Amino acid sequence: MVRLCHLKFVARTVLVKNKNVDGAVSVLNRILSSEGVFAHFRRRMYYEKPWQVRRRVNIEICKAIYNEDMTNKITFTMRKNREEAWPGC
């Protein structure tokens, strides 16, 4: 087993089944990329100016608001216990 010193990697454990190391590495890469670990390290490789940080944070906030709004709209339209199938029409 390879030991990594970074704390974010310590809690991630992937089981290797039937000596399939490539599959375990791909699962680990998928987990780390979905949690944003790779993106964080890529951002930290170079200095990010304060205006770039503000811009990135504002874009992330806007994306989060948009995604939450769309999720609410989709869950509203997918409800099955509505009396009127098309409200407002």
C-alpha atoms as a printed R data frame, in Angstrom:
   type eleno elety resid chain resno       x      y       z
1  ATOM     1    CA   MET     A     1   0.000  0.000   0.000
2  ATOM     2    CA   VAL     A     2   1.272  3.440  -0.892
3  ATOM     3    CA   ARG     A     3   1.237  6.001   1.897
4  ATOM     4    CA   LEU     A     4   0.358  9.562   1.075
5  ATOM     5    CA   CYS     A     5   1.125 12.292   3.580
6  ATOM     6    CA   HIS     A     6  -1.766 14.589   2.761
7  ATOM     7    CA   LEU     A     7  -4.724 14.353   5.152
8  ATOM     8    CA   LYS     A     8  -7.355 14.456   2.412
9  ATOM     9    CA   PHE     A     9  -5.985 11.205   1.044
10 ATOM    10    CA   VAL     A    10  -5.783  9.380   4.377
11 ATOM    11    CA   ALA     A    11  -9.536  8.855   4.795
12 ATOM    12    CA   ARG     A    12 -10.032  7.522   1.251
13 ATOM    13    CA   THR     A    13  -9.845  3.728   1.094
14 ATOM    14    CA   VAL     A    14 -10.497  1.697  -2.030
15 ATOM    15    CA   LEU     A    15 -10.487 -2.094  -2.003
16 ATOM    16    CA   VAL     A    16  -8.571 -3.909  -4.740
17 ATOM    17    CA   LYS     A    17 -10.523 -6.941  -5.914
18 ATOM    18    CA   ASN     A    18  -8.946 -9.774  -7.909
19 ATOM    19    CA   LYS     A    19  -5.659 -7.849  -8.237
20 ATOM    20    CA   ASN     A    20  -7.403 -5.222 -10.363
21 ATOM    21    CA   VAL     A    21  -5.282 -2.212  -9.414
22 ATOM    22    CA   ASP     A    22  -6.282 -0.164 -12.472
23 ATOM    23    CA   GLY     A    23  -9.951 -0.382 -11.548
24 ATOM    24    CA   ALA     A    24  -9.225  0.638  -7.952
25 ATOM    25    CA   VAL     A    25  -7.162  3.618  -9.119
26 ATOM    26    CA   SER     A    26  -9.940  4.739 -11.453
27 ATOM    27    CA   VAL     A    27 -12.470  4.487  -8.597
28 ATOM    28    CA   LEU     A    28 -10.159  6.523  -6.350
29 ATOM    29    CA   ASN     A    29  -9.654  9.135  -9.082
30 ATOM    30    CA   ARG     A    30 -13.420  9.383  -9.550
31 ATOM    31    CA   ILE     A    31 -13.961  9.883  -5.814
32 ATOM    32    CA   LEU     A    32 -11.257 12.538  -5.518
33 ATOM    33    CA   SER     A    33 -12.371 14.435  -8.619
34 ATOM    34    CA   SER     A    34 -16.010 14.465  -7.498
35 ATOM    35    CA   GLU     A    35 -14.943 15.955  -4.162
36 ATOM    36    CA   GLY     A    36 -12.898 18.635  -5.924
37 ATOM    37    CA   VAL     A    37  -9.502 17.613  -4.547
38 ATOM    38    CA   PHE     A    38  -7.770 17.682  -7.926
39 ATOM    39    CA   ALA     A    39  -9.261 21.045  -8.853
40 ATOM    40    CA   HIS     A    40  -8.118 22.473  -5.522
41 ATOM    41    CA   PHE     A    41  -4.538 21.304  -6.059
42 ATOM    42    CA   ARG     A    42  -4.507 22.592  -9.648
43 ATOM    43    CA   ARG     A    43  -5.656 25.990  -8.389
44 ATOM    44    CA   ARG     A    44  -2.956 26.032  -5.714
45 ATOM    45    CA   MET     A    45  -0.137 25.335  -8.189
46 ATOM    46    CA   TYR     A    46  -0.023 28.975  -9.239
47 ATOM    47    CA   TYR     A    47  -0.785 32.226  -7.472
48 ATOM    48    CA   GLU     A    48  -4.335 33.402  -7.955
49 ATOM    49    CA   LYS     A    49  -4.773 37.149  -7.838
50 ATOM    50    CA   PRO     A    50  -7.409 38.517  -5.446
51 ATOM    51    CA   TRP     A    51  -9.679 39.703  -8.249
52 ATOM    52    CA   GLN     A    52  -9.516 36.216  -9.787
53 ATOM    53    CA   VAL     A    53 -10.436 34.670  -6.436
54 ATOM    54    CA   ARG     A    54 -13.411 37.011  -6.073
55 ATOM    55    CA   ARG     A    55 -14.520 36.282  -9.630
56 ATOM    56    CA   ARG     A    56 -14.215 32.500  -9.160
57 ATOM    57    CA   VAL     A    57 -16.081 32.571  -5.844
58 ATOM    58    CA   ASN     A    58 -18.875 34.700  -7.323
59 ATOM    59    CA   ILE     A    59 -19.211 32.310 -10.265
60 ATOM    60    CA   GLU     A    60 -19.358 29.333  -7.887
61 ATOM    61    CA   ILE     A    61 -22.057 31.061  -5.830
62 ATOM    62    CA   CYS     A    62 -24.080 31.845  -8.960
63 ATOM    63    CA   LYS     A    63 -23.779 28.240 -10.146
64 ATOM    64    CA   ALA     A    64 -24.908 26.941  -6.754
65 ATOM    65    CA   ILE     A    65 -27.943 29.265  -6.738
66 ATOM    66    CA   TYR     A    66 -28.840 28.270 -10.306
67 ATOM    67    CA   ASN     A    67 -28.476 24.552  -9.576
68 ATOM    68    CA   GLU     A    68 -30.609 24.827  -6.438
69 ATOM    69    CA   ASP     A    69 -33.298 26.757  -8.311
70 ATOM    70    CA   MET     A    70 -33.358 24.246 -11.158
71 ATOM    71    CA   THR     A    71 -33.525 21.342  -8.699
72 ATOM    72    CA   ASN     A    72 -36.497 22.975  -6.984
73 ATOM    73    CA   LYS     A    73 -38.246 23.530 -10.326
74 ATOM    74    CA   ILE     A    74 -37.613 19.955 -11.446
75 ATOM    75    CA   THR     A    75 -38.840 18.463  -8.179
76 ATOM    76    CA   PHE     A    76 -41.926 20.697  -8.350
77 ATOM    77    CA   THR     A    77 -42.829 19.587 -11.860
78 ATOM    78    CA   MET     A    78 -42.083 15.916 -11.134
79 ATOM    79    CA   ARG     A    79 -44.470 15.733  -8.180
80 ATOM    80    CA   LYS     A    80 -47.206 13.174  -8.676
81 ATOM    81    CA   ASN     A    81 -49.683 14.264  -6.008
82 ATOM    82    CA   ARG     A    82 -50.702 17.523  -7.691
83 ATOM    83    CA   GLU     A    83 -54.407 18.149  -8.273
84 ATOM    84    CA   GLU     A    84 -53.814 20.201 -11.394
85 ATOM    85    CA   ALA     A    85 -51.257 18.735 -13.799
86 ATOM    86    CA   TRP     A    86 -50.347 22.053 -15.426
87 ATOM    87    CA   PRO     A    87 -50.701 24.903 -12.924
88 ATOM    88    CA   GLY     A    88 -51.143 28.337 -14.444
89 ATOM    89    CA   CYS     A    89 -52.379 27.129 -17.857
